[in-house]
Each structure stands twice: as structure tokens, then as C-alpha cells.
Amino acid sequence: MSKRAFNLPNLLTYARILAVPLIVLCFFLEGRLQSSEFARWSALLIFIAASVTDYLDGYFARTWKQTSNIGKMLDPIADKLLVATCLLLLAADTDRTIAGWTLWAAIIILCREILVSGLREYLAALKVSVPVTQLAKWKTTIQMIAIAFLLVGPAGDRILPYVTQTGILLLWISALVTLYTGYDYFRAGLKHIVDE
């Protein structure tokens, strides 16, 4: 493999992918899905570290001119794996952190990620690039903060009131921004989708 595959930005992306099963493992330490305080705080620390790598890998790749094809491919995949896994975990945990109407916010986020990924893959085959907008970057930031609040959830509520409610509010804000940015991407790509 090329040396670029093992440069620092790519190593940070690999670390983010490895963080996904570690976060899940935190909730399964007792042999079953259990959201104990220890599980939640541990998952939060791993998630924060993984989220920081999302910023750093892109920053280092641009600053040190170490962009690579594998990095361009794996970076969005790592982000989607991290977000999707955490949302599913929080919907299934014993405290039902994401439940009821809030499941719709998670579904909106997951559907948008899948649809936009499919659109990008299709357009890439046509050699059409759809750049990431500034609003989409803000959407990702809000999403990551919401998930962090929800991961710590009830354990955080014991220290600071309304941690879970803040996470749910931010998740809904993220879902609304997600709808808009998803629409924006489809509008930009629509002219290339129509069959000739």
C-alpha cells in the first residue's frame, strides 16, 4: 500500500472507525445492553475523541497537503458509521434515550445520510462533484454535540439538569438542518439525475 494510506490524517480516520465498536462495547460491558453511568461516561469520552479526529484529519490533510483517495473515501464513511451507530444504540439502550417522536429526528438524519451518499456515488460515476456546504458542516457539528449530550444522557442529568432534553432539542435542530441540506444536495444534483 502507498505511504499516503498511513499518513497521520488517514490514521486519525482509521481511529474514528475503530471508535465505533468501542462505543458499542461500553454499553455491553455487562454482557447485555446496559446503559450504566460508567458505560455512558466511557462512551462519551470515546465519542468526543472520535469527533475531534473528524476535525483534525481534514485539517492536517489540507495543511500538510496529505490528501489521499483512501482518505477522501473513508472520511465520510467514518462519520456516517459513528453517527448511525450512536443513534441506533441510543434508540435501543435500556433508558430509551431516543424514543417516541424523537425517533423521527434520528430517522430523518439516517435517511438523509443514506440518500446523499447514494447521490454522491451516482454523481461521482458521472464525474460530477457536489461540494460540502458550510451549512452541512454546521449540521454535522450540531449533530455531534447532540449525540454527545444524549450519550451521557441520564448520567449527565444527575450532575447538570436537562442534559438529555438539551440533546433531544439539538437532535431535532440537526434533523431540520439535515432536511434542508439534503434538499439542497438533491436540487444541485437533480439536473444530472434525469435520464437522457
C-alpha positions in Angstrom: 0.0 0.0 0.0 1.1 3.5 -0.6 2.7 5.6 2.2 -0.2 8.0 1.9 -2.5 5.3 3.3 -0.6 5.5 6.6 -0.2 9.3 6.9 -1.5 11.0 10.1 -4.8 12.2 8.6 -5.7 8.7 7.5 -4.6 7.2 10.8 -7.0 9.6 12.6 -9.8 8.4 10.2 -9.0 4.7 11.0 -9.1 5.6 14.7 -12.5 7.1 14.3 -13.7 3.9 12.6 -12.2 1.8 15.4 -14.0 4.0 18.0 -17.4 2.8 16.7 -17.2 -0.8 18.1 -15.6 0.6 21.3 -18.6 2.9 21.9 -20.9 -0.1 21.4 -18.8 -2.2 23.7 -19.2 0.4 26.5 -22.9 -0.4 26.6 -22.4 -4.1 26.5 -19.7 -4.5 29.3 -22.2 -6.4 31.5 -23.0 -8.9 28.7 -26.2 -7.2 27.7 -27.2 -3.7 26.5 -26.8 -1.8 29.7 -26.5 2.0 29.9 -24.9 2.3 33.3 -23.3 5.6 34.4 -19.8 4.1 33.7 -20.9 3.0 30.2 -22.3 6.4 29.3 -19.3 8.4 30.5 -16.9 6.0 28.8 -18.9 6.2 25.6 -18.9 9.9 25.8 -15.1 10.2 26.2 -14.6 7.9 23.2 -17.1 9.8 21.1 -15.5 13.1 21.9 -12.1 11.8 20.9 -13.6 10.4 17.7 -15.3 13.7 16.9 -12.1 15.6 17.4 -10.3 13.3 14.9 -13.0 14.3 12.4 -11.8 17.9 12.6 -8.1 17.1 12.8 -7.9 14.6 9.9 -9.2 17.2 7.5 -7.2 20.0 9.0 -3.9 18.0 8.8 -4.7 16.7 5.3 -5.2 20.3 4.0 -2.4 21.9 6.0 0.3 19.3 5.3 -1.0 18.6 1.7 -1.6 14.9 2.6 -4.9 14.3 1.0 -5.4 10.9 -0.5 -8.0 8.9 -2.3 -8.4 6.5 0.6 -8.9 9.4 3.0 -11.5 11.1 0.7 -13.4 7.8 0.6 -13.1 6.8 4.3 -13.7 10.1 6.0 -17.4 10.4 5.2 -17.9 6.7 5.8 -16.3 7.0 9.2 -18.6 9.9 10.1 -21.7 8.1 9.0 -20.7 4.9 10.9 -20.1 6.9 14.0 -23.4 8.8 13.8 -25.6 5.9 12.7 -24.2 3.5 15.3 -24.7 6.0 18.2 -28.3 6.9 17.1 -29.2 3.2 16.9 -27.5 2.5 20.2 -29.4 5.3 21.9 -32.7 4.1 20.5 -32.1 0.6 21.8 -30.5 1.3 25.2 -32.3 0.5 28.4 -33.0 4.1 29.2 -34.6 4.6 25.8 -32.7 7.9 25.4 -34.1 8.3 21.8 -37.8 7.2 21.9 -41.2 8.3 20.8 -41.4 11.2 18.5 -37.6 11.8 18.8 -37.1 8.6 16.8 -38.3 10.6 13.8 -35.4 13.0 14.2 -33.0 10.0 14.2 -34.7 8.5 11.1 -34.6 11.8 9.2 -30.8 12.0 9.9 -30.2 8.4 8.9 -32.3 8.6 5.7 -30.6 11.8 4.6 -27.1 10.3 5.1 -28.0 7.3 3.1 -29.7 9.2 0.3 -27.0 11.8 0.0 -24.3 9.1 -0.1 -26.2 7.3 -2.9 -26.5 10.6 -4.8 -22.8 11.4 -4.4 -21.8 7.9 -5.6 -24.1 8.2 -8.6 -22.8 11.7 -9.5 -19.2 10.6 -8.9 -19.7 8.0 -11.7 -20.7 10.9 -13.9 -17.6 12.9 -12.8 -19.8 15.5 -11.1 -18.7 16.8 -7.8 -21.2 18.2 -5.2 -19.1 20.2 -2.7 -19.9 20.2 1.0 -21.6 23.4 2.0 -20.9 25.5 5.1 -24.4 24.7 6.4 -23.7 21.0 6.0 -20.6 21.4 8.2 -22.7 23.2 10.8 -25.3 20.4 10.6 -22.5 17.9 11.4 -21.3 19.9 14.3 -24.8 20.3 15.8 -25.4 16.5 15.2 -22.2 15.6 17.1 -23.0 17.9 20.0 -26.5 16.4 20.2 -25.2 12.9 20.2 -22.6 13.7 22.9 -25.4 15.1 25.2 -27.5 12.0 24.5 -24.7 9.6 25.1 -24.1 10.9 28.6 -27.9 11.3 29.0 -29.3 10.3 32.4 -25.7 10.1 33.9 -25.3 13.8 32.9 -28.7 14.7 34.2 -27.6 13.7 37.7 -24.8 16.3 37.6 -26.5 19.0 35.4 -30.3 19.2 34.9 -31.7 19.0 31.3 -28.7 17.3 29.7 -30.9 14.7 27.9 -33.5 17.3 27.0 -30.8 19.6 25.5 -29.5 16.6 23.5 -33.0 15.9 22.2 -33.6 19.6 21.2 -30.2 19.7 19.4 -31.1 16.4 17.6 -34.3 18.0 16.3 -32.5 21.1 15.2 -29.9 18.9 13.5 -32.8 16.9 11.8 -34.3 20.1 10.5 -31.0 21.4 9.1 -30.4 17.9 7.7 -33.7 18.1 5.7 -32.7 21.5 4.3 -29.1 20.4 3.3 -30.4 17.1 1.9 -32.9 19.1 -0.3 -30.0 21.4 -1.3 -27.9 18.5 -2.4 -30.7 16.9 -4.4 -31.6 20.2 -6.0 -27.9 20.6 -7.1 -27.7 17.0 -8.4 -31.2 16.8 -9.9 -30.2 18.0 -13.4 -27.7 15.2 -13.6 -30.2 12.5 -12.5 -32.7 12.8 -15.2 -32.2 10.1 -17.8 -31.3 11.3 -21.3 
